[in-house]
Amino acid sequence: MRTVVVTDPPRADAGAVDELAGFGVATVHEAMGRVGYLGPGIRPVHLGSRIAGTAVTVLSWPGDNLMIHVAVEQCRPGDVLVVATTSPSTDGMFGELFATALQHRGVRGLVTAAGVRDVADLHEMGFPVWSAAVSAQGTVKATPGAVNVPVTIGGQVIRAGDAILADDDGVVHVPRETVADAVKAARAREEKEAATRAAFQKGELGLDRYGLRERLPGMGIEYVPYSEYGES
């Protein structure tokens, strides 16, 4: 690994990223063709937040938060800090002091494949975090890593400046070049879902709205009266 800090990487358009925040993670994930989701292993530390921002990426060694300290200086308003480790780690690499420094710089939240701590303080100060673990275990500041290089979380390769959207359903990553397309697709999906919601409120069944009823016989599904079922 090249121990490097990449400065001033290109970032996704801020306006488009702010628009992205108007949609849920599930909506954007589906609208993009079911891609970009970081998986169920990255979960919100507390519920009720939705953020979108541009990634400042950190690649750290397990149990070592040196490069998070280095990365803080590279953050701008509207960013989201994204931390990965070179091998799996659940240690509490991030806590209230880091969040204080990042809030001062206008950072919108943290996504990490490692652990965090000071959860009550993070909640009280309103700093949203999505992590793989919560752990009181501390770390050292000893081993060089990298900042603003591509990192992988949940099978997704995240580059500095890519868009990150996170809410109670998890985290989705959108390449910086395709954020406007993702917004357009998400808007179309929301409009379609609104029409479906209205139909369901009037009593229409998904079986009929989605054209599933005609497909059931071909799947071998049959309707049988209870009297003929022969329950044993």
N, C-alpha and C positions, 0 to 999 in steps of 0.2 A: 504494500500500500504506500502510495506517495503521500507524505505528510505535508499537506498543502492547505492554505486558506485562499479560496478563490473569491476575489472581491468584485463587487458590482456585476453579478450575473444578470442576464435578461430576466425580466419578470413578466408574468401574464398581465394583460391590461387590467388596471385597478377597477375601472368601471364595470367590466365584464365579470370580474371576480365578485364584486359587490352584488351584482345581479344574481350570480350563482347562489349567493347566500339566501335568496328568497325561495329556494327549493330544498326539499329534503334529500338526504343521502340516498335513500332508496329510489326516489324519483330520478335523480341524476344517473345513478348506476344503471337503472333499467333503460332510461332514455338513450344512454350511450351504447347500448347493446350488451348490458350486463358485464361491464369491464370496470376496472379501476378500484374495486372494493378491497380494502386492506384485510378483510376477513374478520371473523368473530373474536379473534384473540386480542384485538385492539378495542377496548371498551371505555366508555366515559367514566371518569372517576366520580362525577356527580351528574345527575340528570338535569335536563332543562335548558341546555345551551345548544346553540347552533352558530357556527362560525364558518367563514370562508376567508382564505388569505393565501398569500404566496409563500412558498416553502423556502426557508433557510435550512439547509440540511447539515446534519452533523453525523460523522462516523467516528464512534468512540470504541475504545477497548472495554470489555466487560468490567464492571466494578470501578470504572474510572471516569470522572466527569470533567477532566481537564478541558476537553474540546468544547464543552458547553460554555465554559467561561470564555473561551476564545470566540465562540460564535455570537455571543451577546452583542459584541461590538459591530457585527455585520448586519444586525437586524434593523429594519425600518418600520414605520407605521404601516399596518396592514399585513405584516408578515405572520406566518405560523412557523414555529420552530419544530423541526422534524428530526428526531434522534434515533439512529440505529446503532447497533453494536456489531463488532466483528464476529462475535459468537454469542449464543443466547445468554441473557443476563436478566435477572429479576431484581437486582439491587436497587435501592432507592436513590437514583442518580440525580433527582430533581426535587426541589422542595420550595418552600415559601420564599426564601431569599432570592432564588433564581427568578421566581415569578414576579417579585417586586422589581427587580432590575428590568425584566422584559416589559412589564406594564408601563414603566417609565418611558420606554422606547416605542410604545404603541403596538406591541406584539399582541395578537389576538388569542393565542393559545399555544398549547403544546401537543404534539403527537409523538409518542415514543414506543419503541418495541421493547423497552426495558421497564424498570420500576420507578415509582414516585413515592413520596412521603409528604408529611404535613398536610394531609388531605383536608382536615377541618379548616386549616388556615386558607388553603387554596379555595375552598368553597366560600368562606367568609369574604375573601377579597375579590371574588367573582372572576377568578382566572381559570378558564376551562382547560381541562387536561383529558387526553385519551391515552391510555397506557396498556401495557400487557400485564402489569402487576402493581400492587401496592405493597411496599416493603419498607420497614424502618431501617433495614441494613444500609449502612453508610458506604461511601466510596472513597477512593484516593484521587489525587490529581498528579499523575506521574507519567502517563504514557501518551505520546503524541498520536493524533489521529488526523482527521481532515474535516474541512468545512466547505460547504457548497459544492460537493462532489455528488454524483449519483449514489443513492442508497436504496436498499431493497427492504421493504416491509410487507409481509404477507404476500410475497410473490410479485409485488408491484414495484417497478423501478421508478423512483421519484427523483427528479432533477431540481436543482435550485431554480426558483422562479415558477415552477409548476403550481397549479392551483390545488388547494386542499380544502375540502368541504367536510365538516364533521358535525354530527348531532347525536341524539340518543340511540340511533341505529348503528353508529360506527363512523367510519371514515372512508371517503372516496377521493381518489386522486385523478386530476384532469390535466393532461399535458398542456403546457402554456399556450401552444399554438392552436389548441382546439377548444378553448374555453367558450368563445362566442358560439361555436357550433353546439356545445353542450347546453348552453343557456337556451338556444333556439329549440333544441330537441326536448329539453325538460319542460319548456313552456307548452309545446304541443302535447306532451304527455299529460300535463296537468289539465289542459282543456278537455282532452279525451276522458280523463278520469272524472272530471266534473259532470260531463254528460252521463257517464255511467252511474255516478252517485245519484244523480237526479232520477234516473230510471229505476234504480234499486229502491229509492225512497217511495216510488209509486208502486212497488211490488213486483217489478220484473225480476225474473230469476237469471242468475249467471248462466245457467244451462241454456237458456234461450238467447240471451244477449250475445254470448260468445259463440253461438252455434255449436254447442257441445252435445245437445240432445241427439242430433242426427248421427253423431259419431259413436255413441255408446254401443249400439248393436255390433258395430264392426270391431269393438274392443272386447266383445264377448260378455258385456254386461247385460243382464236380463232382469226384468221386474217380475217378481213372483209373489202371489198372495201368501200371507202367513199360513193359511190353511193348507197350502200345497208345499210349504217350505220343508216340513219334516224335521223340525228342530230336535236335536238329540241332546 
